[in-house]
Amino acid sequence: MSKMIESLFYSKAGQALLSAAGVKPPLALNRYNGSTPWVNGTTLLATKPSSALQEVLAQANIQSQVFDEHVNLACKAILVDASHFKQVTDLEALKHFFSQASKHINVSGHIVIIGLDPQHCDLLEQAAVMDALNGFTRSYAKEMGRKGVTVNLLYTSSVNQALVTPLNFLLSDRAAYISGQPIYVHTGSPLPQDWEKPLAGKVALVTGAAQGIGAAIAHTLSEDGALVIGLDIPAAQQTLEATMAELNGIALATDITDDQVCTHIGCALKGKKLDILVHNAGITRDKTLSRMSDHFWQMTLNINLQAPINVTTTLDQREMLSDEARVIFISSISGIAGNVGQTNYAASKSGVAGYVRKQAQLWEHTGKTINAIAPGFIETQMTDQIPFMTREIGRRMNSLSQGGKPQDVAQGVALFAQPGSQGLNGQVLRVCGQSLLGA
């Protein structure tokens, strides 16, 4: 019945009725398909780039052109370097530029603003101005979401090579469902980046890989060149093997909570080291706290938080992670904003974020990085079970007015997995279309 109602809702007649009532259908987002450069087309710049930014753009293979309000040029991406702003009056440049340039960006385009990390500001007023960029970005993203346009902010200590990969990602269709995000890029020495097969020669392990988001992550990492080991519970072995067969990957049917899971992983690695570790496996066992059984509480915390911590720690201690390993956890918007009936789930996903931030500090002077993705409403088999109107409200509660796709989460994972993402460490990236929850 729910699917029947949904079909009627999204039919031409249904959409016509909604339009008459002032409810617009969501815009179709352009998503990366692997057949074009990451950033496809010309990126408009607000001003002539500094020599440092010119070098970044060249390494990122980004073709750019300084904006001229007298030239009617449509574009897919806009970049503003505001890292030199020092006074409140400098912010006026944003209002002047975007009021002119916004009409030139295509539907489902991408805007990135570069700012100086407020912690690296020597002047008090400059620190305030740089934090003002955060509020501007979040608000402007909500305005531009009506065109399917994403707006994100890159904070850095200086314009340097560490910006190359995250800048390229956020200006591309890989970031179709990521908006209103401040991302902090630490100074580092990123490894050389192959834009066509950035993960060639890498070995990746994805837990919960049989279907849904885990399968999408496995597919994306494989398309980027990695050899993927997919791990899932024995009950899902048949589905897991079918998924891995599509990728020429390795199926590993074992339980993430098994005491011998790291030994099983070692056997699948066959002497190789793990370059990418993605902790995607997780469960929900929803009940209000007063009605929640101890079993539901313990199971959720064990699978979603304790087991991934144990696996990461053990693999690191046994030196099964490579020197430049990329570890990515899947957190959740629920861990940021909370949700009725999900005290166990929200605690586990918030715990994931806390673990990532602390482990990032411990790995700060190594080549390893650890980050997390916090998905919002993503269209999966799980969300298909939600009653239609509840599901539709969930879809609309973000700036892009639609649910995300598993591939959107997978692209966020792929960003953190890149060799050139050395400057991203301890981040929690929301893949939620700028969800209004926890904003």
N, C-alpha and C positions, 0 to 999 in steps of 0.2 A: 504493500500500500504506500509506504514511504517513497519508494522509487517511482511509483505511478504519479504521485503528487509532484515529485520533483520534475518529472518529464513534462507534465502539464505546465508547471511553473516556468520552465525554460523553453517552452514552445513559443512560436511566433505570436500566437494569440495571447499567451500568458505574459510575454514581455511587452506586448502592445498595451495590455491593461495596466501593467506596472508603470510604463512610461507615461500613460495618461494620468496616473496618480502621482507622478513626479519621482518615481523610483527608477533610476537609470541602471541598466545592466552593466556589469563590470567590463572593463576594457580587456581585450586579449593581450597578454604580455608576450613579448618576444623572448624566447629562451635560447640559449646557446646550443647549437647542434653539431659543433665540431668541424663544420665544413668551411668556416670563415675565420679570419683572425679574431683574437679576443675582442679588440676594439676595432669595429668595422666602420670605416669612414673617417671624416674629419672631426677632430675635437676642437671646439671653440674655446679660446683662452680670453680671460677678462682683460689682461694686459700683456705686454711683451714679457716673455719668461726670462727669469734670471739665468745666468750661465749654468748654475747647479740644476735648475729645473729643465733646461734644455738637454742636459746630459741624461737626466732621468727619462724624459720623453723619448730620446733616441734609443736608449736601452730597452724601453718598453714597446718599441715599434709603434708609437702613437704619432699619427700625422695630425698636426695642429695648425691653427690659424687664429690670429688675433681678431677678436670680434670688432666689426665695424657696423654701427647701427644704420648706416646708409646702404649697406649691401644686404640684399634679401637672400641669405644663405641658410637653408635648413640643415640641421645637424642632429646627430644621435647622442652626442655627449658634450658636456660643458665642464671646464676646469677653472677653478678660481684659487690662486695662491694668495692666501691672506696671512701667511706666516710673518709678514713684515709689519702688520698692523701694530701700533703702539698706543694710540689714543682713541678715546670713545668716538671722536669725530671721524676716524678712519672707517668705522662701520657704515658710514653713509654711502661709501662706494658700493657696498652690497646692494643697497636699495636701488641705487641708480642703475647699476649694471643689470640686475635680474629683472627689473621692471621693463627693460628693453629687450634683453636676450631671451627671456622665457618664451616669447612668441615664436622663436626660431627653432626650438627643440622639438623633435618628433615625438609622437606617442610612444610610450615604453622606452623613453630615453633615460640618460643617466647623468647626474650632476655630482661632482666631487669638490669639496672645499678643503684646502690644506691649511692647517693652523699649527701654531707652536704649542706644544704641550705646556699648559699653565705652570706645571712644576718646574719648567726650565726657564721661566720668565724672571729676569732680574728686577724689572720694574713692576710696581704694584698695579698701576693702571693697565699695563700691558697684560698682566695675568687676568684682570677682570675682562678685558676685551676678548682674550682668547676663550674664556669661558662663555662669553656672550655668543661666540660662534656656535656653541652647542645648542643653546636655546633657539638661535636663528635656524640652524639646520633642521632640528626636530619640527619646528613650526612650518618652515617652508616645504618640508617633505610632505606634511599633511595637505598643504595647498596643491602641490604638484601631483599628489597621488591621484587626483581626478583625471590626469592625463596618463596615468600609468607610469609616471616618471619617478625614479628613485633619487633621493638626495642623501649623501653621506659625507662624513667629516673624517679626515685623516689627521690625527695629532702626531707631531714628530718633534724631535729635539732640534732638527735642522733638515733642510731639503737635501736628501742624500740617497744613495743607491738602495737603501732598505725600502724605499717607497715604490720601487719599480713594480714588483709583483702585486702588492695590494692595490696600487693605483690602477694598473691594467685591469685587474679583476673588477673593481667597483665601477669602472667606466664601460664595462662590457655587459653583454646579456647573461653572463654567468651570475650576475648579481640582480636578476630580475625581481626577486622577492625580498631583497634586503634594502631597507630604507630607514632613514632617521637615526643612523647609527654613528656614534663617535668610536673610532677605532684608533688605538694607540700603537704606533710603530716605533719600536726601540731601535737605536743605532746598532747595526751589526754588519757582518760581512756575508751577505747572502751568496749562496752558491750559484753558479751559472744556470740560467733558465732557458730550457728548450720550450718554445711556445707551442710547438706542434705535439710533442710527446714528452711533457715535462716530467713524467714519472717513469720513463723508460729505464729498465734495469732495477727498479725498486720492487721490494716484496712487501705486500700489505696484508694485514689480518683484519677482517671485519667480523664482529660478533653479531648475532641475530641477522645473518645474511640471507636466510632462505627466501624472504619475501619482503614486500613493503619498502620502508625507508632503507633497511639494510641491503636489500637487493639493488636498489638504486645507487647506493654508495659503492657497492662492489662493481656495478656496471661502469660508473663514472671513473673510478680509479683505474679500471682495466682499459677504458678508452683512452686514458691519459698515459697508458704504457706500463702500468704496474702488473706484476703477477699477484693475483688475489687468492688468499686462503680464506674461505668462508666458513665460519663456525656457527653452528646452531645446535639445538637440543636433538637428541636421537630421534624423538618423535617426528621431527621435521626433516629427517634425513633424505627422504625421497625428493621433496621439494628443493632442498638444499643442493642435492646432486644435479638436479635439472638446471638450477640457476647457475651453478659453477660450470656446468658443461657448456653453456652459452658463451662463457668467458675464457674457456680453456684454463679455468682455475682449479683449485684444490678444495674439495669438500671435507670438512672436519666435523663429524657429528659427535659432539661431547657437550657436557653441561658446564657452563661458565663457573658454577659454584663447586664443581668437583675438585677435590684436593689434588688430583693428578692432572688438572687441565693444562698446566704449563709444561708438563712432561709430554702430553699429547701434542701441544703446539710445537715443541722441540722436534718431535718425530716428523711433523708435517713440514718443518723448515729444512730438514735434511742437511743440517750443518750450516745453513745460511743464517744471516742475522735479519731481524725484522726492521724495516725502514719506516713503516707506517702501521700504527696500531689504532684501530677505531673501535671504541666501546659503544656499540649501538644497542646491544641486547638489553631489554628492559620489560617490565610488566606494570600494569595498574591493577590494583585491588581496592576499588572505591567503596567507602562507607563513611558516614559521619563518625567522628571519633568515639562517641559514646556507644556506637553499634559495631565498631570495628573489632574483629577478633585478634588475639595476639598473633595468630598464624598469619593473617593478612598483613599485619604490621611487619613482622619479622621477615616474611618472604620478600616483600617489596624492598625493604632496606638492604637485605642481603644481596638480591640480584642486581638492583640498580646502583648500589653504592659500595658495599663491602667487597663483593667479588671483583669488580673492576679495579679497586684499589689494590687488592691482594695480587691480582694478575700483573698489574703494572709494576708493582714493587718487586715481585719475584722475577719477572723477566729482566728487569734492570739489574738485580743482584746477581743473576746468573749470566750477565753480559750477553743476553740474547737480543738486545736492542742495539742498532747500529749507532755510531758516534753522532750522526745527524738525524736521529730518529724523530719522527713527528707523531705525537700521541694526541688523539682527538676523542673527547668524550661527548656524548649526546646528553645534554641537560634538557630543560624545558621552560617555556614561559610560565608554567605552573610553579616552578621553583623560584621564579622572580616575583610573580604577582600573587601566588596562592590560589586555591580553588576549593570550593565547598566539597566536602567528601573526599579530599585528596591530601589529608595531612601527612600520610605516609609517603605518598608519591612526591609531593612538593618538598618534603624534608629530604628525601633521597636526591632529588635533582638540584636542590639548593646546596646540599652537601657536595655534590659533584663540582659545582662552581668553586666552592671553598677549597676543595682538594686541588683543583687545577691551579688556582692562584698561588697556593703555597708551594706546590711542586715546581711551579715555574721559577720561583725564587731560588729553590735548591738547585735547579738546572741552569741558572742564569749564566754561568761562566763555562758551560759546556756547549756542544753543538746541538743538544736535544731541545725540543720545544714541546709544550703541552698547552692545549687550548680546548674550548668547549663550544658547541653549537646549542642554542636554545630555540628549538622550533616552536612556532605558534600553531595555528590551525592548518594541518596538512591533510590533504585528501588521501586517505588510505582505506583499507578494508575495515579498520577499526572505526573510523569516523562514519563509514557507511551504515553502521549499526545505530547511530544516533538518530532520534526522531527528526523528521525533515525540518520543522521550523526551528528547532534548537540548532541543527546543523547549519541552516541558512543564516541564523544570527551570528554563529561562530565565524562563518565565512566573511560576513560584512564588518566585523569588529576590527577593522584595520584600515589604514590609509588607502590601500589598493582595492578595498571592498571585495575581496575574494580569498578563497582558500589557496594555500600553496600546494605544490606538487612535491613528491618525494625527491625528484631531481633537484629541487631548489636546496634542500638540505644537503644533498650529495655534493652540490657545487660549493657550498660553504665548507664542507669537509675537505674537498679538493684544494681549496685555497690554502688551508692550514697545512696540507700535505706537501705543498710545493717546496722544492729546494730553495726558491727565492723568498720564502716566507720566514726567514730566520729572525726578522725583526718583530714577528708576531708571537708573543709568548704570554701566557696567563690571561688570554682574552676570553670573554664569553660573548659570542656573536649571535644576535637574535635573527633568526630567519623566520620572519613573521609578517612581512608586509607592513611593518610598523604597527603592530598590534596596539590597540588602545589600552589593553590590560598591562599594568605595570609600567606604562609610558612615563 
